[in-house]
Every structure is written in structure tokens, then in C-alpha cells.
Amino acid sequence: MSDLIDREKLDRLAAQITRPVLDGMLVKFVDRLDESAGALAAAARGADPVALRHEAHKLVGVAGTFGAEAVASGARAVEQAVDEGRHAEGAAAVSPLLKTIEATVAALRPKRP
């Protein structure tokens, strides 16, 4: 799981806000990952580079906050491809990103209260 979640980052965050508060935030984060996966897939299917970039950009930030480094990296790749005009490449990068999101959600679900 260490390649999916930076546990040290989560521990530092928990030290700042308390573990119970972090656990509640993680529940919302997992829900947000599920929503993002659907929005990314729809944007890729619809060949909508503006929506694709928007969703990827949001995901980079929120994933980074919670130490979901693999998700952040995958979303960054999608965002960068779209920014550079490589829309098809960005859309193609969504499929592996969705698998990473799925694995990250599975890794975090046992932490839900």
C-alpha cells in the first residue's frame, strides 16, 4: 500500500487535526475519488479536454493533500497531456488512472468508521 498512500503524510495531517477528524475527512476523500472516477471517465468518453483537464487538476490537489501519491501522479499526467494539446493521450491515461483510483479506494476503505 505504500506505493498508493504516503502514510507519513497522513500521520502528519492527523497530528495537526486529530485522528478522528482525519478519519472523517478520509471518508469524504474516498467519496470524492469515486465521484472523480466517474467524471474523468465521462470526460474521456466524451472527448472533452476542458472537462478532463478540470477534473484531473482537482484530483491532483485533493489526492496530494491526503497522500494518495499514485493518484496525484496519474492525474498530473492526464492534466499535463491535455495542457500540451495531447488530448487523445490524456484521455488514454484515464484508464490506468481509474485503476489506481480503484486500488486507492480499496486501500482506504478499511479505515472508514
C-alpha positions in Angstrom: 0.0 0.0 0.0 3.0 2.3 0.5 3.1 2.9 -3.3 -0.5 4.2 -3.1 -0.7 6.1 0.1 2.0 8.1 1.8 1.2 7.1 5.4 3.7 9.6 6.8 1.8 12.4 5.2 -1.4 11.1 6.7 0.2 10.8 10.1 1.5 14.4 9.9 -2.0 15.5 8.9 -3.5 13.6 11.8 -1.1 15.2 14.2 -2.4 18.6 13.1 -6.1 17.9 13.2 -6.6 14.7 15.3 -7.1 11.2 14.0 -11.0 11.2 14.4 -11.2 14.4 12.3 -8.8 12.9 9.7 -10.9 9.7 9.6 -14.0 11.7 8.7 -12.1 13.6 6.1 -10.8 10.3 4.6 -14.4 9.1 4.3 -15.2 12.3 2.3 -12.0 11.8 0.2 -12.9 8.3 -0.7 -16.4 9.5 -1.8 -14.7 12.3 -3.8 -12.4 9.7 -5.5 -15.5 7.7 -6.6 -17.1 10.9 -8.0 -13.9 11.9 -9.7 -13.5 8.5 -11.4 -17.0 8.9 -12.9 -16.3 12.4 -14.1 -12.9 11.5 -15.6 -14.4 8.5 -17.4 -17.2 10.6 -18.8 -14.9 13.4 -19.9 -12.6 10.9 -21.6 -15.5 9.1 -23.4 -17.0 12.4 -24.5 -13.6 13.7 -25.8 -14.0 16.8 -23.7 -10.5 18.1 -23.0 -11.7 21.1 -20.9 -13.6 18.8 -18.5 -10.8 16.2 -18.5 -8.2 18.8 -17.5 -10.5 20.3 -14.9 -11.2 17.0 -13.2 -7.6 15.9 -13.4 -6.4 19.3 -11.9 -8.9 19.0 -8.9 -7.7 15.4 -8.3 -4.1 16.4 -8.3 -4.7 18.7 -5.4 -7.0 16.7 -3.2 -5.0 13.4 -3.8 -1.8 15.2 -2.8 -3.4 16.5 0.4 -4.2 13.0 1.5 -1.0 11.4 0.5 -2.6 9.5 -2.5 0.6 9.9 -4.4 -0.1 7.4 -7.2 -3.5 9.1 -7.9 -1.9 12.5 -7.9 0.8 11.4 -10.3 -1.7 9.8 -12.7 -4.0 12.8 -12.6 -0.9 15.1 -13.2 -0.1 13.0 -16.3 -3.6 13.5 -17.6 -3.6 17.2 -16.9 -0.1 17.7 -18.5 -1.1 15.8 -21.7 -4.2 17.9 -22.1 -2.2 21.1 -21.3 0.2 20.2 -24.1 -2.5 19.5 -26.6 -2.2 15.8 -26.5 -5.9 15.2 -25.8 -6.0 11.6 -27.0 -3.1 10.7 -24.8 -4.7 12.4 -21.9 -7.9 10.5 -22.5 -6.0 7.3 -22.8 -4.2 7.9 -19.5 -7.6 7.9 -17.7 -8.0 4.1 -17.9 -4.8 3.4 -15.8 -5.7 6.3 -13.5 -9.1 4.8 -12.9 -7.4 1.5 -11.8 -5.2 3.4 -9.5 -8.2 5.2 -8.0 -10.0 1.9 -7.5 -6.9 0.4 -5.7 -6.6 3.5 -3.6 -10.2 3.5 -2.6 -9.8 -0.2 -1.7 -6.8 0.6 0.4 -8.6 3.4 2.3 -12.0 1.8 2.8 -11.0 -0.3 5.8 -10.1 3.0 7.5 -13.7 4.2 7.3 -15.6 4.4 10.6 
